[in-house]
Amino acid sequence: MSLKLYKLALKLTEKILIKNPDDYKTYILMARILEELNEIEQAMMAYKMAHKKENLKI
């Protein structure tokens, strides 16, 4: 996938999280996109948020 599509996908996940900030699956998707963009620190933060949000549902 091209770099432009990853950046577009990142913007879409940000919009989804604005509407539903407790959706842990979207945080996981965001983290995977950030990994592909070589934004490792931000990806780790997104994984941590996903873990936090998932534990709130239990």
N, C-alpha and C positions, 0 to 999 in steps of 0.2 A: 504494500500500500504506500502511496506517496506521502510525503511529509505534510502536504496541504490537507489531505484527508484526515490525518491524525489530529492536526490542529483544529479542524472542523469538528471532529468527534469530541475533542476536549471541550470546545465551546458548548456543544449540545449536552454533555454530561453536567456542565456547570449550570445550565438552564434547568435541567431536570432536578438538580439538587436544590435550586432556589425554590421550586414548587414543592418538593418533598425532601426536606433535609434529613429525614430519618431512614432513607432507603440505602441500606448498607451495600446492596448489590451494585448500585451506581457508583459508590466509592471504590469498589473493587475494579469496576470497569475503568474508572478514571485512573486508578493506579496503574493498570496495565497499559493504558494509553501513554501515561507519563513515562513509563519504562521505555516504551518504544521511542519516545522523544528524548531519551537519555536524561530525564529529569529525575534522577534516582532519589534524591532527598525528598522531593515533593511526593513521589510515588510512595515512599515509606510512610509519610504523614497521612496519605489517603488510605493506605492499608490500616494504619492505626485507628483512623476515624471509622472505617468499616467495622473493625473489631469492636470498637466502643459502641457503635450503633446496634450491632448485632446482639451484644450482651444486654442492651436495654430492652430488647424484645422478649427476652427469656423471662 
